[in-house]
């Protein structure tokens, strides 16, 4: 599943940033969001995972991670209604 969904980082996400934040500084905005997401994940992700595995165990950690993934997907649904329509060509 990870291999099948990995490409969105490089194709869909930059386009979405351009739609939501404007095309003028799309590259800068995407770079900033990508760096913040990957940087914070690299710094805090391993520590948080180790703490969760130590206190909850492997199975419960995976269940919590799955629930967080589902919650993130549900939180992204309202963004679908905010996607701007392309301009009509005359």
C-alpha positions in Angstrom: 0.0 0.0 0.0 2.8 2.4 0.8 4.4 1.9 -2.6 1.0 2.5 -4.3 0.4 5.8 -2.5 3.9 7.2 -2.4 3.6 9.2 -5.6 1.0 11.6 -4.3 3.8 13.4 -2.4 5.4 14.4 -5.6 2.3 14.9 -7.9 -0.9 15.6 -6.1 0.4 17.6 -3.1 2.2 20.4 -5.1 -0.9 20.9 -7.2 -3.1 21.0 -4.1 -0.8 23.6 -2.5 -1.1 25.7 -5.7 -4.9 25.5 -5.6 -5.3 26.3 -2.0 -2.5 28.9 -1.5 -2.2 30.4 -4.9 0.2 29.7 -7.8 2.5 32.7 -7.3 4.5 31.2 -4.5 3.5 27.6 -5.0 7.0 26.2 -5.0 8.0 28.1 -1.8 4.8 27.1 0.0 5.1 23.4 -0.9 8.7 23.3 0.1 7.9 24.9 3.4 5.0 22.6 4.1 7.0 19.5 3.0 10.0 20.4 5.2 7.9 21.1 8.2 6.0 17.8 7.8 9.0 15.6 7.1 11.2 17.4 9.7 8.7 17.2 12.5 7.9 13.6 11.6 11.6 12.7 11.6 12.3 14.4 14.9 9.2 13.5 16.9 7.8 10.4 15.1 10.4 7.9 16.4 10.3 9.2 19.9 6.5 9.2 20.1 6.4 5.7 18.6 9.0 4.4 21.1 7.0 5.8 24.0 3.7 4.4 22.7 5.2 0.9 22.1 6.8 0.9 25.6 3.5 1.9 27.3 0.8 0.3 25.1 2.5 -2.5 23.3 2.8 -3.2 19.5 -0.8 -4.1 18.8 -2.3 -1.2 20.6 0.2 1.2 19.0 -0.8 0.0 15.6 -4.5 0.3 16.4 -3.9 3.9 17.6 -1.9 4.7 14.5 -4.6 3.3 12.2 -7.2 5.4 14.1 -5.1 8.5 13.6 -4.9 7.7 9.9 -8.7 7.4 9.6 -9.2 10.6 11.6 -6.7 12.5 9.3 -8.6 11.2 6.2 -11.9 12.4 7.7 -10.5 15.8 8.5 -9.3 16.1 4.9 -12.8 15.6 3.4 -14.0 19.2 3.9 -11.1 20.3 1.7 -12.7 18.6 -1.2 -15.5 21.2 -1.2 -13.0 24.1 -1.2 -11.2 23.1 -4.4 -11.6 26.0 -6.8 -13.3 25.3 -10.1 -11.1 25.9 -13.2 -11.9 29.0 -15.1 -14.2 28.6 -18.1 -12.6 29.1 -21.4 -14.4 31.4 -23.8 
